[in-house]
Amino acid sequence: MAEGGIDIRPVDQFIVKPLFGGDVVNWYTPTNVTLWMALTVLAATALMVYGARGRAVIPSRAQSMAELSYSFIYKMVEDVAGRDAIRFFPYIMTIFLFVLFANLLGLIPFAFTTTSHIAVTAVLALTVFISVTALGFVLHGAKFLKLFWVDSAPLPLRPILAVIELLSYFVRPVSHSIRLAGALMAGHAVAKVFAGFAAALGAAFFIPVLAVTALYALELLVAVIQAYVFTILSCIYLKDALHPAH
């Protein structure tokens, strides 16, 4: 309790802090972001390596999770981007596992949600954007620009639609990154507020505790859905690079 009211500060959980003391954060400083990103990579690697190690006829839980993730993303790539996109499956699978585990690890109490920071999601989105754009020009050359030319529209409208399509194309990494970071940041901030109420209300704490429990279940669902949305959008952008005809 702060003097004159409740001091909850839900945004404090998103502060980037050095791991080894001090207040200055440089580009080379190990921070809580560095730590939880490393744990995300280790968790994703452990799932696939440990899950694929036994290859038993009756799979273990780890093997079932690894196989389910593999088949789910494989089918997504094939259905959304086409059979010729299967060669890029490892790239899409890596994106999905990283975002999924970053979201899930952020639900651990006192953890840091790396995907709640626009700096992290923007790098992921820009990586996808630059990769698929470069791929489109490598595979099709100037024909990749067909993506912005709507042949089915009346001729006088085509230049206007081309400008709109071009603008919407360059907005992709912005919406791609903000959607993920915004959803996770909002959910964690609301959960922190309710948790602060539970600590401050004393005997009536069970009311916000119930709300936090329900919100935690919702956040778990959001963590999985946002990983799915980020991945399927990446597949859609990949499809545009492989098949740019509008």
Secondary structure, 3 states (H helix, E strand, C coil): CECCECCCCHHHHHCCCECCCCCCCCCCCCEHHHHHHHHHHHHHHHHHHHHHHHCCCCCCHHHHHHHHHHHHHHHHHHHHHCHHHHHHHHHHHHHHHHHHHHHHHCCCCCCCCHHHCHHHHHHHHHHHHHHHHHHHHHHHHHHHHHHHCCCCCCHHHHHHHHHHHHHHHHHHHHHHHHHHHHHHHHHHHHHHHHHHHHHHCHHHCHHHHHHHHHHHHHHHHHHHHHHHHHHHHHHHHHHHHHCCCC
